[in-house]
Amino acid sequence: MLKFGYLAMITFTILGSFWLEIFLKVGVLRRIKRALLSILPVASIFIIWDLYAISRGHWHFDAEQILGIFGFGGIPLEEFLFFTVVPLAAIMTIEAVGVVKRKNEKWKFGDER
């Protein structure tokens, strides 16, 4: 069961924020190309950082907590998912706050009124 630890964290991230797309209609998935154009350049930097840290022995992944599916440079699938799912969840959360604020007059402050 420990083998699914990292994947479970990613799954909980998805469950914790992707419902915003359905119930608040934040529209992030409708504009997925736009989101990916924001996420992928930054994710690439972090993947390069991971590659460097792994090659220098500063970073490793516990084989007991990952699925064992690896991409280039020995980076596990879960790490690639992490660098895309977590920022996507953050964008959905930020967009949800905007939706709620626009719908609720008492949440508007300063020049938003």
C-alpha positions in Angstrom: 0.0 0.0 0.0 2.9 2.3 0.7 3.8 2.0 -3.0 0.9 4.3 -3.8 1.9 7.0 -1.3 3.0 9.7 -3.8 0.2 8.8 -6.2 -2.3 9.1 -3.3 -1.1 12.6 -2.6 -1.6 13.6 -6.2 -5.0 11.9 -6.2 -6.1 13.9 -3.1 -4.9 17.1 -4.8 -7.1 16.3 -7.8 -10.1 15.5 -5.6 -9.5 18.6 -3.5 -9.7 21.0 -6.4 -11.0 19.5 -9.6 -14.5 19.6 -8.2 -14.3 23.4 -8.5 -14.4 22.9 -12.3 -17.7 21.1 -12.1 -19.5 23.0 -9.3 -18.2 26.6 -9.7 -17.5 26.3 -13.4 -14.1 27.9 -13.2 -13.3 27.1 -16.8 -9.7 26.1 -16.4 -10.1 22.8 -18.2 -11.9 24.5 -21.0 -8.8 26.6 -21.4 -6.3 23.8 -20.9 -3.9 25.0 -23.6 -3.6 28.3 -21.8 -3.0 26.6 -18.5 -0.4 24.2 -19.9 1.4 27.2 -21.6 1.7 28.6 -18.0 2.6 25.4 -16.3 5.0 23.5 -18.6 7.8 26.1 -18.8 8.0 26.2 -15.0 7.6 22.4 -14.7 10.5 22.0 -17.1 12.8 24.1 -14.9 11.9 21.9 -11.9 12.4 18.7 -13.8 15.9 20.0 -14.9 16.5 20.8 -11.2 15.4 17.3 -10.3 17.7 15.8 -12.9 20.6 17.8 -11.5 19.8 16.9 -7.9 19.4 13.2 -8.7 22.7 13.1 -10.7 24.6 14.7 -7.8 23.0 12.4 -5.2 21.2 15.2 -3.4 17.8 13.8 -4.2 16.2 10.4 -4.6 12.8 8.7 -4.6 11.9 6.0 -2.2 11.2 3.0 -4.3 8.7 1.7 -1.8 6.5 4.8 -2.2 6.4 5.1 -6.0 4.9 2.9 -8.8 8.3 2.2 -10.4 7.4 3.8 -13.8 10.3 6.1 -14.7 10.7 8.7 -17.4 13.9 10.2 -18.7 16.7 10.7 -16.2 15.2 8.3 -13.7 12.4 10.6 -12.7 9.3 8.7 -11.7 5.9 9.2 -13.3 4.5 10.7 -10.1 7.1 13.5 -10.2 6.0 14.5 -13.7 2.4 14.4 -12.5 3.2 16.4 -9.4 4.7 19.3 -11.5 1.6 19.5 -13.7 -1.3 18.5 -11.3 -0.4 20.7 -8.4 0.0 23.9 -10.4 -3.3 23.1 -12.3 -5.0 22.6 -8.9 -3.6 26.0 -7.7 -4.9 27.7 -10.9 -8.3 26.2 -10.3 -8.4 27.4 -6.7 -7.4 30.9 -7.6 -10.0 31.0 -10.4 -12.6 29.6 -7.9 -11.9 32.5 -5.5 -12.5 34.9 -8.4 -15.8 33.3 -9.2 -17.0 33.4 -5.7 -15.9 37.0 -5.2 -17.7 38.1 -8.4 -20.9 36.4 -7.3 -20.9 37.8 -3.8 -21.0 41.6 -3.4 -19.9 41.6 0.3 -16.6 39.9 -0.7 -15.6 42.8 -3.0 -13.2 45.3 -1.5 -11.7 48.6 -2.5 -11.7 49.3 -6.3 -13.5 46.0 -7.0 -16.9 47.6 -6.1 
